[in-house]
């Protein structure tokens, strides 16, 4: 049976016009649609009757690496547990919260070669960051102990006398003194923690030492970037103007 298709790169190179190598780059950049669907695979083939459209803003400029902000639901693994389903499995186009300005196009390549920063226990929910950008990875991984994180922790039980002061400073974890932090009551059952260098299991350990047991943990902020309106399971791209 004869194959009546040709390489998409050949079709694009004739339409532009440009070299085959450049056509491959346009395809990899997500600038080409076949029958209304973006095709990113340079080796893709098309038939004569298929509609190939080149985005009017198509460019050969190298695509910038992306950073993803994700609201991890409780029960998914994000670097601190191995038994639960990996949270990265929820990073799909269907779960993307598209920005109102619509400048960032979704590409399959945005979900490849991601570095998970700031691990979060499976039992916890909240903001998790994945990045392709070495600058963000350096900030949140290599220098992560210097970046403040904010959590809301729902607790039950009766706090021991002087417990809130101890949470702010005076407890140990894994045999080491915990650095001072800001802990306050948000309401009768919720504590707000703002701290740096938090380790998996640390918040649960601290609450236990002052007579409290944890109902839930949610991370609201990493550095200057809040989770904001992301629903559980949703993700969005970090905007150009946002800095951790």
CORZI-V696078 format. One record per residue. N is the residue number from 0. RES is the residue in three letters. PHI is phi in whole degrees, -180 to 180 (none if undefined). NEAR is the number of other ideal C-beta (glycine too) atoms within 12 Angstrom. Layout:
BEGIN
{{N RES PHI NEAR} {N RES PHI NEAR}}
END
This chain:
BEGIN
{{0 UNK none 4} {1 UNK -76 5} {2 UNK -89 10} {3 UNK -92 11} {4 UNK -92 19} {5 UNK -129 22} {6 UNK -64 24} {7 UNK -58 36} {8 UNK -60 30} {9 UNK -65 26} {10 UNK -62 32} {11 UNK -64 36} {12 UNK -63 25} {13 UNK -77 18} {14 UNK -77 23} {15 UNK -67 26} {16 UNK -81 14} {17 UNK -163 24} {18 UNK -76 16} {19 UNK -62 22} {20 UNK -63 17} {21 UNK -68 24} {22 UNK -61 33} {23 UNK -59 28} {24 UNK -70 26} {25 UNK -63 37} {26 UNK -66 41} {27 UNK -62 29} {28 UNK -80 30} {29 UNK 75 29} {30 UNK -93 34} {31 UNK -117 39} {32 UNK -112 25} {33 UNK -119 26} {34 UNK 53 16} {35 UNK 84 11} {36 UNK -116 19} {37 UNK -66 28} {38 UNK -116 35} {39 UNK -109 28} {40 UNK -87 21} {41 UNK -62 26} {42 UNK -84 18} {43 UNK -62 28} {44 UNK -122 21} {45 UNK -135 30} {46 UNK -93 18} {47 UNK -58 13} {48 UNK -81 12} {49 UNK -78 21} {50 UNK -88 17} {51 UNK -111 35} {52 UNK -125 22} {53 UNK -102 29} {54 UNK -59 21} {55 UNK -63 8} {56 UNK -102 13} {57 UNK -55 26} {58 UNK -144 18} {59 UNK -95 19} {60 UNK -62 11} {61 UNK -58 10} {62 UNK -70 24} {63 UNK -74 23} {64 UNK -66 23} {65 UNK -112 33} {66 UNK -125 36} {67 UNK -113 41} {68 UNK -103 40} {69 UNK -131 44} {70 UNK -92 35} {71 UNK -75 46} {72 UNK -75 30} {73 UNK -62 28} {74 UNK 102 23} {75 UNK -113 33} {76 UNK -83 27} {77 UNK -138 38} {78 UNK 89 29} {79 UNK -107 29} {80 UNK -135 22} {81 UNK -116 14} {82 UNK -79 12} {83 UNK -78 23} {84 UNK -65 18} {85 UNK -62 24} {86 UNK -62 38} {87 UNK -61 26} {88 UNK -65 20} {89 UNK -88 30} {90 UNK -81 34} {91 UNK -124 18} {92 UNK -63 19} {93 UNK -67 12} {94 UNK -94 25} {95 UNK -78 29} {96 UNK -89 26} {97 UNK -75 17} {98 UNK -66 22} {99 UNK -61 10} {100 UNK -76 12} {101 UNK 64 12} {102 UNK -74 15} {103 UNK -88 25} {104 UNK -84 26} {105 UNK -77 26} {106 UNK -133 27} {107 UNK -58 23} {108 UNK -66 23} {109 UNK -68 31} {110 UNK -100 25} {111 UNK -108 18} {112 UNK 56 18} {113 UNK -91 28} {114 UNK -102 29} {115 UNK -83 30} {116 UNK -110 38} {117 UNK 48 44} {118 UNK -54 34} {119 UNK -142 42} {120 UNK -59 37} {121 UNK -62 26} {122 UNK -70 28} {123 UNK -89 43} {124 UNK -124 33} {125 UNK 118 40} {126 UNK -68 42} {127 UNK -130 47} {128 UNK -115 48} {129 UNK -117 41} {130 UNK -145 33} {131 UNK -102 26} {132 UNK -91 29} {133 UNK -63 17} {134 UNK -69 20} {135 UNK -69 35} {136 UNK -61 24} {137 UNK -63 17} {138 UNK -68 27} {139 UNK -95 38} {140 UNK -104 25} {141 UNK -66 15} {142 UNK -113 18} {143 UNK -61 27} {144 UNK -65 17} {145 UNK -97 18} {146 UNK -99 28} {147 UNK -74 28} {148 UNK -123 42} {149 UNK -120 33} {150 UNK -127 41} {151 UNK -114 32} {152 UNK -119 42} {153 UNK -87 29} {154 UNK -130 34} {155 UNK -137 18} {156 UNK 107 19} {157 UNK -113 14} {158 UNK -69 25} {159 UNK -68 18} {160 UNK -60 10} {161 UNK 75 15} {162 UNK -64 24} {163 UNK -64 26} {164 UNK -63 17} {165 UNK -66 25} {166 UNK -63 37} {167 UNK -68 24} {168 UNK -173 18} {169 UNK 138 21} {170 UNK -109 30} {171 UNK -122 15} {172 UNK -143 25} {173 UNK 55 13} {174 UNK 80 8} {175 UNK -121 12} {176 UNK -66 14} {177 UNK -82 27} {178 UNK -63 23} {179 UNK -57 19} {180 UNK -147 31} {181 UNK -108 20} {182 UNK -126 34} {183 UNK -148 19} {184 UNK -80 21} {185 UNK -85 19} {186 UNK -156 12} {187 UNK -68 12} {188 UNK -123 21} {189 UNK -125 24} {190 UNK -106 38} {191 UNK -105 29} {192 UNK -112 39} {193 UNK -125 28} {194 UNK -151 33} {195 UNK -118 24} {196 UNK 65 22} {197 UNK -67 36} {198 UNK -109 25} {199 UNK -55 25} {200 UNK 87 22} {201 UNK -67 34} {202 UNK -65 44} {203 UNK -63 29} {204 UNK -63 25} {205 UNK -62 38} {206 UNK -64 36} {207 UNK -62 24} {208 UNK -66 23} {209 UNK -108 29} {210 UNK 89 20} {211 UNK -111 29} {212 UNK -114 22} {213 UNK -92 31} {214 UNK -92 22} {215 UNK -157 27} {216 UNK -129 37} {217 UNK -134 35} {218 UNK -90 42} {219 UNK -99 31} {220 UNK -154 28} {221 UNK -127 40} {222 UNK 62 30} {223 UNK -98 16} {224 UNK -106 35} {225 UNK -91 25} {226 UNK -73 32} {227 UNK 56 19} {228 UNK -91 15} {229 UNK -65 33} {230 UNK -81 19} {231 UNK -53 25} {232 UNK 91 24} {233 UNK -89 28} {234 UNK -143 39} {235 UNK -148 34} {236 UNK -83 36} {237 UNK -68 37} {238 UNK -74 18} {239 UNK -59 14} {240 UNK -86 10} {241 UNK -86 21} {242 UNK -134 17} {243 UNK -75 30}}
END
